Amino acid sequence: MTIFTDDYEMSKEVARAVRILVPATAFFMRNLASIVDVTELSEGDDEYDYFIRVPADRLHEMDQRIVDLACTVQEQFGVTITIMPIPVAG
């Protein structure tokens, strides 16, 4: 939950970004959950927003589905969310 004090004024640019980013992230996460186990999701580094561990034998299939989802988010919301699948023993 975010609480703002009376003396805080959010710029129009920040308010616009929040109005776009929040629904885009919710859409991304909701649809990502149908592709991978989101409990394996972790914060990424400077280059990626998130890392996700996936079974190595399904890496190609899941990677393609994740890329398709990221493209959908980009097209619908104008937001780029990057995620890197990390192959693990399945």
Residue, then its C-alpha position, 0 to 999 in steps of 0.5 A: m500500500t502507498i500512502f501519500t502525505d498532504d505535502y507530496e505532489m506527484s508530477k503528471e509524468v509520474a502519475r501517468a507512468v503509475r497508471i500505465l505500469v501498474p495494469a501492465t505489470a498485473f496483466f503480465m504477471r497474471n498471464l505469466a502464471s499460466i506459463v511458469d511457476v511464478t513462485e520461482l520469480s526473482e528480481g533481475d539485474d540492471e538488464y532484466d526486470y525478472f529472472i525465472r527458473v524453468p526446467a531445462d528440457r522446456l526452456h525453448e518452449m517457455d522462452q518463446r511463450i514469455v517473449d510472446l507475452a512480453c510483446t503483447v504487453q509492449e503492444q497493449f500498454g507501451v511498456t517493456i517488461t523483461i524476463m530471463p528464463i534460467p534453465v534448471a534441472g527438471 
